[in-house]
C-alpha cells in the first residue's frame, strides 16, 4: 500500500516520540524527497543525526529547517545545544539570544514554560563552563539570564552566589545565599556556601554558625564537617 505524505509524517512522528529513530528516519527521508521545505521534519532529522553522532549532517538539517523558518524555536535551540556540545560556545550563545523574544515587538506574547526551562538550563550550562575556567563575570551574567527566566531555580541561584563570591562580591553573594535559604530553609548546601562566603569575607562567627546549621540538616555533609573542623582548630591557635 502506498502511504500518503500525511501518513508518512504521522508514522514518523510517532516513531520519533518513541525514540524509534531508525523507523522515524526512514519515514522522514522519504517525505523530504518531495517536501524539501518541511521545517518540522528537517528539525527532527537533525535531532536523529545528532543522536547518531553525525554532527555535520545534524547541523545541515537544522540549518535547512531555519532557512525555511528563521524563527523556528526548537531548531534554534537544538542547533545551539549541538554547538554547545561541540565546544562552539560563541555560536551557541548567539543562537540562545536569537531564541529570546524581542520584548519591544512582542510585549503581549508569552514564552512556553518548557522553552523557558530549556533556555534557563542552557544559560546555566554556559555559566558552568565560564565558572569552570574562572571567568566569573561571564558566569554571573549567564546565571542571571537563567534566573530572569526561572527565578525559582535555587540550584542556579546557588551557582550565582558562588561566582559572586569568587569574583570578590561578598555582600551580593551573602544576599543571594540569604534569598535561597529563605526560599528553602532545608537547603543544606546553601548553608555550607553561606559559611564559605562568610569565612572568606572575614566573618568567622557567621561561618561557623552556618556550617553547624548545615550539619543539623545533613549530619553526613563532609564539606560542612571539614570546614567546621578547620574553623575550630584555627580558633584554638
C-alpha positions in Angstrom: 0.0 0.0 0.0 1.3 3.4 -1.0 1.4 5.7 2.1 0.3 9.3 1.7 2.5 12.2 2.8 0.3 12.7 5.9 0.5 9.1 6.9 4.3 9.1 6.5 4.5 12.2 8.6 2.3 10.8 11.4 4.0 7.5 11.4 7.4 9.1 11.5 6.4 11.5 14.3 5.0 8.6 16.4 8.3 6.7 15.9 10.3 9.8 16.8 8.4 10.4 20.0 9.0 6.8 21.0 12.7 7.3 20.1 12.5 4.7 17.4 14.8 6.8 15.3 15.5 4.1 12.7 11.8 4.0 11.7 11.4 7.7 12.0 14.4 8.5 9.8 13.1 6.1 7.1 9.7 7.9 7.1 11.2 11.4 7.1 13.8 10.7 4.5 11.1 9.5 2.1 9.0 12.6 3.0 11.6 15.2 2.2 12.2 13.8 -1.2 9.0 15.6 -2.3 8.7 18.1 0.6 12.1 19.8 1.0 10.7 22.7 2.9 9.1 20.8 5.7 10.8 22.5 8.7 9.4 20.1 11.3 10.7 17.1 9.5 14.1 18.7 8.9 14.4 19.6 12.6 13.6 16.0 13.7 16.1 14.6 11.2 18.6 16.9 12.8 17.8 15.5 16.2 18.2 12.0 14.8 21.6 12.7 13.2 22.8 14.3 16.5 21.7 11.2 18.4 23.6 9.1 15.9 26.8 11.2 16.3 26.6 12.6 12.8 27.1 16.2 13.8 27.9 17.5 10.4 24.7 16.2 8.9 22.8 17.3 12.0 24.0 20.9 11.6 22.9 20.8 7.9 19.4 19.6 8.8 18.9 22.3 11.5 20.2 25.0 9.1 17.8 23.9 6.4 15.0 24.0 8.9 16.0 27.5 9.9 16.2 28.5 6.2 12.6 27.5 5.8 11.6 29.2 9.1 14.3 31.5 10.6 12.2 31.9 13.9 11.8 28.1 14.5 12.4 28.0 18.2 13.1 24.2 18.5 15.5 24.2 15.6 17.3 27.2 17.1 17.6 25.5 20.4 18.6 22.2 19.0 21.4 23.7 16.9 22.5 25.8 20.0 22.7 22.6 22.0 24.7 20.9 19.3 27.2 23.8 19.0 27.5 23.8 22.8 28.3 20.0 22.7 31.0 20.7 20.0 32.5 23.5 22.1 31.4 26.2 19.8 30.2 28.3 22.7 30.1 31.7 20.9 27.8 30.3 18.2 25.7 28.6 20.8 25.3 31.8 22.8 24.3 33.8 19.7 21.5 31.2 19.0 20.3 31.4 22.6 19.9 35.1 22.2 18.0 34.7 19.0 15.5 32.5 20.7 14.7 35.2 23.3 11.7 37.2 22.2 12.2 40.8 21.4 10.0 42.4 24.0 9.7 45.7 22.3 7.9 43.9 19.4 6.2 41.1 21.3 5.2 42.5 24.7 2.0 40.5 24.9 3.4 37.2 23.8 4.3 34.6 26.4 7.1 32.1 26.1 6.1 28.5 26.6 7.1 27.2 30.1 9.0 24.3 28.5 11.0 26.7 26.4 11.7 28.9 29.4 13.0 25.9 31.3 15.2 24.8 28.4 16.6 28.3 27.9 17.3 28.7 31.6 19.2 25.4 31.8 21.2 26.3 28.7 22.2 29.6 30.2 23.1 27.8 33.4 25.2 25.3 31.4 27.1 28.1 29.7 27.6 29.7 33.1 29.0 26.4 34.4 31.6 26.5 31.6 32.6 30.0 32.4 32.8 29.3 36.1 34.9 26.2 35.5 37.6 28.2 33.8 37.5 31.1 36.2 35.6 33.6 34.0 33.3 34.7 36.8 31.9 37.9 35.3 30.7 35.9 32.3 29.4 33.1 34.6 27.5 35.7 36.6 25.9 37.1 33.5 24.7 33.7 32.3 23.3 32.7 35.7 21.4 36.0 35.9 19.9 35.4 32.4 18.8 31.9 33.6 17.2 33.4 36.7 15.4 36.0 34.8 13.6 33.2 33.0 13.3 30.9 36.0 13.8 32.8 39.3 12.8 29.8 41.4 15.6 27.6 40.2 17.5 27.6 43.5 20.4 25.4 42.2 21.2 28.1 39.6 20.9 30.8 42.3 23.4 28.9 44.4 25.9 28.8 41.5 25.4 32.6 41.0 26.2 33.1 44.7 29.4 31.0 44.3 30.6 33.0 41.3 29.8 36.3 43.0 32.0 35.2 45.9 34.8 34.1 43.7 34.6 37.5 42.0 35.1 39.1 45.4 31.5 40.4 45.6 30.9 39.1 49.2 27.9 41.3 50.1 26.0 40.2 46.9 26.9 36.6 47.5 25.7 36.7 51.1 22.5 38.4 50.0 21.9 35.8 47.3 22.5 32.9 49.7 20.1 34.5 52.2 17.4 34.6 49.5 18.0 30.9 48.8 17.7 29.9 52.5 14.6 32.0 52.9 13.0 30.2 49.9 14.2 26.8 51.2 15.4 26.6 54.8 16.3 23.0 54.4 18.7 23.5 51.5 21.9 22.5 53.4 24.3 23.2 50.6 23.2 26.9 50.6 24.2 27.0 54.3 27.6 25.4 53.5 28.2 28.0 50.9 27.0 30.7 53.2 29.7 29.6 55.6 32.4 29.7 52.9 31.4 33.2 51.8 31.2 34.5 55.4 34.6 32.9 56.2 36.1 34.4 53.0 34.7 37.9 54.0 36.3 37.6 57.5 33.1 36.8 59.5 34.3 33.5 61.1 31.4 33.6 63.7 28.8 33.6 61.0 30.7 31.0 59.0 30.8 28.6 62.0 27.1 29.1 62.7 26.2 28.4 59.0 28.2 25.1 59.0 26.7 24.0 62.2 23.2 24.7 60.7 24.2 22.7 57.6 25.2 19.7 59.8 21.9 19.8 61.7 20.1 19.5 58.3 22.6 16.9 56.9 24.8 15.3 59.5 26.7 13.4 56.8 27.8 16.6 54.9 31.6 16.1 54.7 32.2 19.6 53.4 30.5 21.2 56.4 32.4 18.8 58.8 35.7 19.6 57.2 35.2 23.4 57.2 33.9 23.4 60.8 36.9 21.4 62.0 39.2 23.8 60.2 37.5 26.8 61.9 37.6 25.3 65.3 41.3 24.3 65.0 42.1 27.8 63.9 40.2 29.2 66.8 42.5 27.3 69.2 45.6 28.9 67.8 
